Every structure is written in C-alpha cells, then in structure tokens.
Amino acid sequence: MATPSEWIAAARPRTLPAAAAPVLVGTGAAAQVDAAHLGHALLALGVALALQVGVNYANDYSDGVRGTDTERVGPLRITAAGLARPGAVKAAAFAAFGVAGLLGLALVALTGQWWLLAVGALCVVAAWYYTGGKRPYGYLGLGEVGVFVFFGLVATLGTTYTQAGRLTWPAWVGAVAVGLIACAILMVNNLRDVPTDALVGKRTLAVRIGERRARVTYAAMVVLPVVLGLACAFANPWALLVMLLALPAGILAFTVLVGARGIALVPVLAGTGMYELGFGVLLGLGLAL
C-alpha cells in the first residue's frame, strides 16, 4: 500500500509550476489594464493546481494499467510499481478533477460567465484522454498540442478574462509563451523516456520526430518565451524583467542540445518547471507594475 509520501510523489509536485505560471501571467495582464482581482486569481490558481494533480494521477493510472510504465527513469509511478490499486489512483484523479470543478464553479458564479463551465468540462475531458481511453492523444504525438492549448492559452487567457472581462494582446503573447514552456516540460519528460516509449508503442512527439529534432524543439521552446516576454515591453517596459531568464533559458537549452539523456534529464525537467514559474512571476510582475 502506498505511503502518504508516495502518493505525494505520484502527484508530481515538480510539475505544479506549470499550473501556477499561467495564472501569474494572466493576472499580470489583468493588472496591466487595472482589472486585477485577488480573489478571482486565487480561485483560478486552485483550479489550475487541482487540474494538474488530476492529470498526473490520471497519467499514473492509465499508463500503469497499459503497462507502459514498467521501465522508466523518472519519478515514481505508484500504479505501475504496484504500490496502489489502479482503482484508488483513478479515484484520486477524479477527486482532484472534482476539486477543480468546485473551485471553477465558484469562479464562474462570481464572474457570471456561465459559458466557462463548458471550457472547464473540456479541460477535464482533455486531461483524462491524454493517456486514457482507447486512443489517448498523448500516444499519438499530440500531447504538446493539448498542453499548449489548455496549460497555455486556456489557463492564461481564462485567468485574464475572469478578472478583466476582456483579453488584451499582452495576455495573448504571454499565453503563447507560457504554453511553449509547458510544452518544453512535456518534451524533456518524453525525451528522457524515448527508448522505453518506443518499445511499448507510445508514439509521443519526441518519438515521432526523433531524438535530435526533439532536442532542438525543446531548445526553441525555452528560448522563444524570453523573446515573447520582451515584446510585452511595448505594453509595459517593466516586462523587460524577463531578461533575467535569458541565462537560465540558455543553460537549459545547452544542456539538452549537448546530449544529456536518461537520469541526467531529471534535473533538467525540474529546472524547466522552475523556469516556467520564474517566467510567470517576472512577466506577471512586469505587466502589473
């Protein structure tokens, strides 16, 4: 039976910055037009964090029952390791989705934008079918598309809209930048697992385009957001704060480009998560000041 620490590890806390960053950027974009709302921002953050945990448990369950996680280098998967019953992991995933739904309902009720309930339902469906169902899109090389849309565009723009009631061009630029970094997290995770994923028929984008192209794609995904952040300086010069991330972005890109693999990519995965959080803080602050 899995211990509490193993359940926490299975929730993959290192991926949680991917949930916080879009809320920070979206709130900064709302503040840039004097429309930030702390309460709405906190609810959006709760929704994003709960969805991220739900996705992680759902992936643990679905990959575990398919047998695609029996050999891996990365974080513990409690289903594949036999530490928890698959049904219990599945229940944990839907419990997290339920928390996200309740917080989202509160946010919608406060804003009066009831149509956003459909967006929230679509987020849960996308989260489950990433690795769940008969033909999970994550196994078809479309995982980055889902991550870019839901953990980039939807999360960032949704945060801005629920506070400002409209979308601005810095919100769109920030959403694209955050989405790219979120995709970079997934890319380096899948790059690490290319040898085992290919053997079990898990055709992630990294498997489909090959290791060399996957490394170049990752590098572009971490460098381009800095350029996009600089573009936001036309809306607020304080957005130049993202220049502080030029060196970390370069280090992450260089580490992957020179061929780090296997366990050496684990700290790169963690570093990319912290890079996304730093981007969210700096760009969000830069737009708000």
Contacts in CASP RR format, 6 or more apart in sequence:
PFRMAT RR
TARGET T0000
AUTHOR 0000-0000-0000
METHOD contacts of the structure
MODEL  1
MATPSEWIAAARPRTLPAAAAPVLVGTGAAAQVDAAHLGHALLALGVALA
LQVGVNYANDYSDGVRGTDTERVGPLRITAAGLARPGAVKAAAFAAFGVA
GLLGLALVALTGQWWLLAVGALCVVAAWYYTGGKRPYGYLGLGEVGVFVF
FGLVATLGTTYTQAGRLTWPAWVGAVAVGLIACAILMVNNLRDVPTDALV
GKRTLAVRIGERRARVTYAAMVVLPVVLGLACAFANPWALLVMLLALPAG
ILAFTVLVGARGIALVPVLAGTGMYELGFGVLLGLGLAL
1 83 0 8 1.000
1 84 0 8 1.000
2 10 0 8 1.000
2 78 0 8 1.000
2 83 0 8 1.000
2 84 0 8 1.000
6 76 0 8 1.000
6 78 0 8 1.000
6 83 0 8 1.000
6 84 0 8 1.000
7 78 0 8 1.000
7 84 0 8 1.000
7 92 0 8 1.000
9 75 0 8 1.000
9 76 0 8 1.000
9 78 0 8 1.000
10 56 0 8 1.000
10 57 0 8 1.000
10 60 0 8 1.000
10 75 0 8 1.000
10 76 0 8 1.000
10 77 0 8 1.000
10 78 0 8 1.000
10 84 0 8 1.000
10 89 0 8 1.000
11 53 0 8 1.000
11 54 0 8 1.000
11 56 0 8 1.000
11 57 0 8 1.000
12 56 0 8 1.000
12 75 0 8 1.000
14 75 0 8 1.000
14 269 0 8 1.000
14 270 0 8 1.000
14 273 0 8 1.000
15 52 0 8 1.000
15 56 0 8 1.000
15 185 0 8 1.000
15 273 0 8 1.000
16 49 0 8 1.000
16 52 0 8 1.000
16 53 0 8 1.000
17 273 0 8 1.000
17 274 0 8 1.000
17 276 0 8 1.000
17 277 0 8 1.000
17 278 0 8 1.000
18 52 0 8 1.000
18 151 0 8 1.000
18 181 0 8 1.000
18 182 0 8 1.000
18 185 0 8 1.000
18 273 0 8 1.000
18 276 0 8 1.000
19 45 0 8 1.000
19 48 0 8 1.000
19 49 0 8 1.000
19 51 0 8 1.000
19 52 0 8 1.000
19 151 0 8 1.000
19 155 0 8 1.000
20 45 0 8 1.000
20 48 0 8 1.000
20 49 0 8 1.000
20 277 0 8 1.000
20 280 0 8 1.000
21 178 0 8 1.000
21 181 0 8 1.000
21 182 0 8 1.000
21 276 0 8 1.000
21 277 0 8 1.000
21 278 0 8 1.000
21 279 0 8 1.000
21 280 0 8 1.000
22 48 0 8 1.000
22 151 0 8 1.000
22 152 0 8 1.000
22 155 0 8 1.000
22 156 0 8 1.000
22 159 0 8 1.000
22 175 0 8 1.000
22 178 0 8 1.000
22 179 0 8 1.000
22 182 0 8 1.000
22 280 0 8 1.000
23 41 0 8 1.000
23 44 0 8 1.000
23 45 0 8 1.000
23 48 0 8 1.000
23 155 0 8 1.000
23 156 0 8 1.000
23 159 0 8 1.000
24 280 0 8 1.000
24 281 0 8 1.000
24 283 0 8 1.000
24 284 0 8 1.000
25 156 0 8 1.000
25 159 0 8 1.000
25 171 0 8 1.000
25 174 0 8 1.000
25 175 0 8 1.000
25 177 0 8 1.000
25 178 0 8 1.000
25 279 0 8 1.000
25 280 0 8 1.000
25 283 0 8 1.000
25 284 0 8 1.000
25 287 0 8 1.000
26 156 0 8 1.000
26 157 0 8 1.000
26 158 0 8 1.000
26 159 0 8 1.000
26 160 0 8 1.000
26 163 0 8 1.000
26 171 0 8 1.000
26 174 0 8 1.000
26 175 0 8 1.000
26 284 0 8 1.000
27 36 0 8 1.000
27 41 0 8 1.000
27 44 0 8 1.000
27 159 0 8 1.000
27 160 0 8 1.000
27 163 0 8 1.000
27 284 0 8 1.000
27 288 0 8 1.000
28 36 0 8 1.000
28 160 0 8 1.000
28 283 0 8 1.000
28 284 0 8 1.000
28 285 0 8 1.000
28 286 0 8 1.000
28 287 0 8 1.000
28 288 0 8 1.000
29 156 0 8 1.000
29 160 0 8 1.000
29 164 0 8 1.000
29 168 0 8 1.000
29 170 0 8 1.000
29 171 0 8 1.000
29 174 0 8 1.000
29 284 0 8 1.000
29 287 0 8 1.000
30 36 0 8 1.000
30 37 0 8 1.000
30 41 0 8 1.000
30 159 0 8 1.000
30 160 0 8 1.000
30 163 0 8 1.000
30 164 0 8 1.000
30 171 0 8 1.000
31 284 0 8 1.000
31 287 0 8 1.000
31 288 0 8 1.000
32 168 0 8 1.000
32 170 0 8 1.000
32 235 0 8 1.000
32 236 0 8 1.000
32 287 0 8 1.000
32 288 0 8 1.000
33 164 0 8 1.000
33 166 0 8 1.000
33 168 0 8 1.000
35 163 0 8 1.000
35 164 0 8 1.000
35 165 0 8 1.000
36 163 0 8 1.000
36 288 0 8 1.000
37 162 0 8 1.000
37 163 0 8 1.000
40 107 0 8 1.000
40 110 0 8 1.000
40 111 0 8 1.000
40 162 0 8 1.000
40 163 0 8 1.000
41 159 0 8 1.000
41 163 0 8 1.000
43 103 0 8 1.000
43 104 0 8 1.000
43 106 0 8 1.000
43 107 0 8 1.000
43 110 0 8 1.000
44 107 0 8 1.000
44 155 0 8 1.000
44 158 0 8 1.000
44 159 0 8 1.000
44 162 0 8 1.000
46 99 0 8 1.000
46 100 0 8 1.000
46 103 0 8 1.000
47 100 0 8 1.000
47 101 0 8 1.000
47 103 0 8 1.000
47 104 0 8 1.000
47 107 0 8 1.000
48 151 0 8 1.000
48 155 0 8 1.000
50 96 0 8 1.000
50 97 0 8 1.000
50 98 0 8 1.000
50 99 0 8 1.000
50 100 0 8 1.000
50 101 0 8 1.000
50 103 0 8 1.000
51 96 0 8 1.000
51 97 0 8 1.000
51 100 0 8 1.000
51 123 0 8 1.000
51 124 0 8 1.000
51 127 0 8 1.000
52 151 0 8 1.000
53 96 0 8 1.000
54 92 0 8 1.000
54 93 0 8 1.000
54 94 0 8 1.000
54 96 0 8 1.000
54 97 0 8 1.000
54 100 0 8 1.000
54 127 0 8 1.000
55 93 0 8 1.000
55 127 0 8 1.000
55 130 0 8 1.000
57 89 0 8 1.000
57 90 0 8 1.000
57 92 0 8 1.000
57 93 0 8 1.000
57 96 0 8 1.000
58 90 0 8 1.000
58 93 0 8 1.000
58 127 0 8 1.000
58 128 0 8 1.000
58 130 0 8 1.000
58 131 0 8 1.000
58 132 0 8 1.000
59 130 0 8 1.000
59 131 0 8 1.000
60 69 0 8 1.000
60 77 0 8 1.000
60 78 0 8 1.000
60 79 0 8 1.000
60 80 0 8 1.000
60 89 0 8 1.000
60 93 0 8 1.000
61 79 0 8 1.000
61 86 0 8 1.000
61 87 0 8 1.000
61 89 0 8 1.000
61 90 0 8 1.000
61 93 0 8 1.000
62 131 0 8 1.000
62 132 0 8 1.000
62 133 0 8 1.000
62 136 0 8 1.000
63 69 0 8 1.000
63 77 0 8 1.000
63 79 0 8 1.000
63 80 0 8 1.000
63 131 0 8 1.000
64 70 0 8 1.000
64 77 0 8 1.000
64 79 0 8 1.000
64 80 0 8 1.000
64 86 0 8 1.000
65 79 0 8 1.000
65 86 0 8 1.000
66 131 0 8 1.000
66 200 0 8 1.000
67 80 0 8 1.000
67 200 0 8 1.000
68 196 0 8 1.000
68 197 0 8 1.000
68 200 0 8 1.000
68 201 0 8 1.000
68 202 0 8 1.000
69 77 0 8 1.000
69 79 0 8 1.000
69 80 0 8 1.000
70 80 0 8 1.000
71 196 0 8 1.000
72 80 0 8 1.000
72 193 0 8 1.000
72 196 0 8 1.000
73 192 0 8 1.000
73 193 0 8 1.000
73 262 0 8 1.000
73 263 0 8 1.000
73 265 0 8 1.000
73 266 0 8 1.000
74 192 0 8 1.000
74 193 0 8 1.000
74 263 0 8 1.000
74 266 0 8 1.000
76 83 0 8 1.000
78 84 0 8 1.000
78 89 0 8 1.000
79 86 0 8 1.000
79 89 0 8 1.000
93 128 0 8 1.000
97 124 0 8 1.000
97 127 0 8 1.000
97 128 0 8 1.000
100 123 0 8 1.000
100 124 0 8 1.000
101 120 0 8 1.000
101 124 0 8 1.000
104 116 0 8 1.000
104 120 0 8 1.000
105 117 0 8 1.000
107 116 0 8 1.000
107 162 0 8 1.000
108 114 0 8 1.000
108 116 0 8 1.000
108 117 0 8 1.000
111 162 0 8 1.000
111 165 0 8 1.000
113 161 0 8 1.000
113 162 0 8 1.000
113 165 0 8 1.000
116 158 0 8 1.000
116 162 0 8 1.000
119 154 0 8 1.000
119 158 0 8 1.000
123 150 0 8 1.000
123 154 0 8 1.000
126 146 0 8 1.000
126 149 0 8 1.000
126 150 0 8 1.000
127 150 0 8 1.000
129 136 0 8 1.000
129 137 0 8 1.000
130 136 0 8 1.000
130 137 0 8 1.000
130 138 0 8 1.000
130 143 0 8 1.000
130 146 0 8 1.000
131 138 0 8 1.000
131 139 0 8 1.000
137 143 0 8 1.000
137 145 0 8 1.000
137 146 0 8 1.000
138 202 0 8 1.000
138 204 0 8 1.000
139 201 0 8 1.000
139 202 0 8 1.000
139 203 0 8 1.000
139 204 0 8 1.000
140 203 0 8 1.000
141 203 0 8 1.000
141 204 0 8 1.000
141 205 0 8 1.000
141 207 0 8 1.000
141 208 0 8 1.000
142 205 0 8 1.000
143 186 0 8 1.000
143 204 0 8 1.000
143 205 0 8 1.000
144 183 0 8 1.000
144 186 0 8 1.000
144 187 0 8 1.000
144 205 0 8 1.000
147 179 0 8 1.000
147 182 0 8 1.000
147 183 0 8 1.000
147 185 0 8 1.000
147 186 0 8 1.000
148 179 0 8 1.000
148 180 0 8 1.000
148 182 0 8 1.000
148 183 0 8 1.000
151 178 0 8 1.000
151 179 0 8 1.000
151 182 0 8 1.000
152 175 0 8 1.000
152 176 0 8 1.000
152 178 0 8 1.000
152 179 0 8 1.000
152 182 0 8 1.000
153 175 0 8 1.000
153 176 0 8 1.000
153 179 0 8 1.000
155 175 0 8 1.000
155 178 0 8 1.000
156 171 0 8 1.000
156 174 0 8 1.000
156 175 0 8 1.000
156 178 0 8 1.000
156 179 0 8 1.000
157 167 0 8 1.000
157 171 0 8 1.000
157 172 0 8 1.000
157 175 0 8 1.000
160 167 0 8 1.000
160 168 0 8 1.000
160 171 0 8 1.000
161 167 0 8 1.000
168 235 0 8 1.000
169 235 0 8 1.000
170 232 0 8 1.000
170 235 0 8 1.000
170 236 0 8 1.000
170 239 0 8 1.000
170 287 0 8 1.000
173 228 0 8 1.000
173 229 0 8 1.000
173 231 0 8 1.000
173 232 0 8 1.000
174 228 0 8 1.000
174 229 0 8 1.000
174 232 0 8 1.000
174 283 0 8 1.000
176 228 0 8 1.000
177 224 0 8 1.000
177 225 0 8 1.000
177 228 0 8 1.000
177 229 0 8 1.000
177 279 0 8 1.000
177 283 0 8 1.000
178 225 0 8 1.000
178 276 0 8 1.000
178 279 0 8 1.000
178 280 0 8 1.000
180 221 0 8 1.000
180 222 0 8 1.000
180 224 0 8 1.000
180 225 0 8 1.000
180 228 0 8 1.000
181 221 0 8 1.000
181 222 0 8 1.000
181 225 0 8 1.000
181 272 0 8 1.000
181 273 0 8 1.000
181 275 0 8 1.000
181 276 0 8 1.000
181 279 0 8 1.000
182 276 0 8 1.000
183 221 0 8 1.000
184 218 0 8 1.000
184 221 0 8 1.000
184 222 0 8 1.000
184 272 0 8 1.000
184 276 0 8 1.000
185 269 0 8 1.000
185 272 0 8 1.000
185 273 0 8 1.000
185 276 0 8 1.000
187 205 0 8 1.000
187 206 0 8 1.000
187 214 0 8 1.000
187 217 0 8 1.000
187 218 0 8 1.000
187 221 0 8 1.000
188 218 0 8 1.000
188 256 0 8 1.000
188 265 0 8 1.000
188 268 0 8 1.000
188 269 0 8 1.000
188 272 0 8 1.000
189 269 0 8 1.000
190 197 0 8 1.000
190 204 0 8 1.000
190 205 0 8 1.000
190 206 0 8 1.000
190 207 0 8 1.000
190 214 0 8 1.000
191 206 0 8 1.000
191 211 0 8 1.000
191 214 0 8 1.000
191 215 0 8 1.000
191 218 0 8 1.000
191 256 0 8 1.000
191 261 0 8 1.000
191 265 0 8 1.000
192 261 0 8 1.000
192 262 0 8 1.000
192 265 0 8 1.000
192 266 0 8 1.000
192 269 0 8 1.000
193 202 0 8 1.000
193 204 0 8 1.000
193 206 0 8 1.000
194 204 0 8 1.000
194 206 0 8 1.000
194 207 0 8 1.000
194 210 0 8 1.000
194 211 0 8 1.000
194 214 0 8 1.000
197 203 0 8 1.000
197 204 0 8 1.000
197 206 0 8 1.000
197 207 0 8 1.000
198 207 0 8 1.000
201 207 0 8 1.000
205 214 0 8 1.000
205 217 0 8 1.000
206 214 0 8 1.000
209 217 0 8 1.000
215 256 0 8 1.000
215 257 0 8 1.000
215 259 0 8 1.000
216 257 0 8 1.000
218 253 0 8 1.000
218 256 0 8 1.000
219 253 0 8 1.000
219 256 0 8 1.000
219 257 0 8 1.000
222 249 0 8 1.000
222 250 0 8 1.000
222 252 0 8 1.000
222 253 0 8 1.000
222 272 0 8 1.000
222 275 0 8 1.000
223 249 0 8 1.000
223 250 0 8 1.000
223 253 0 8 1.000
225 242 0 8 1.000
225 249 0 8 1.000
225 279 0 8 1.000
226 242 0 8 1.000
226 243 0 8 1.000
226 245 0 8 1.000
226 246 0 8 1.000
226 249 0 8 1.000
229 239 0 8 1.000
229 242 0 8 1.000
229 283 0 8 1.000
230 239 0 8 1.000
230 240 0 8 1.000
230 242 0 8 1.000
230 243 0 8 1.000
232 239 0 8 1.000
232 242 0 8 1.000
232 283 0 8 1.000
232 286 0 8 1.000
232 287 0 8 1.000
233 239 0 8 1.000
233 240 0 8 1.000
235 287 0 8 1.000
236 286 0 8 1.000
236 287 0 8 1.000
236 289 0 8 1.000
238 285 0 8 1.000
238 286 0 8 1.000
238 287 0 8 1.000
238 289 0 8 1.000
239 283 0 8 1.000
239 286 0 8 1.000
239 287 0 8 1.000
240 286 0 8 1.000
241 282 0 8 1.000
241 283 0 8 1.000
241 285 0 8 1.000
241 286 0 8 1.000
242 279 0 8 1.000
242 282 0 8 1.000
242 283 0 8 1.000
242 286 0 8 1.000
244 282 0 8 1.000
245 275 0 8 1.000
245 278 0 8 1.000
245 279 0 8 1.000
245 282 0 8 1.000
248 271 0 8 1.000
248 275 0 8 1.000
249 275 0 8 1.000
252 268 0 8 1.000
252 271 0 8 1.000
252 272 0 8 1.000
252 275 0 8 1.000
255 268 0 8 1.000
256 265 0 8 1.000
256 268 0 8 1.000
260 268 0 8 1.000
END
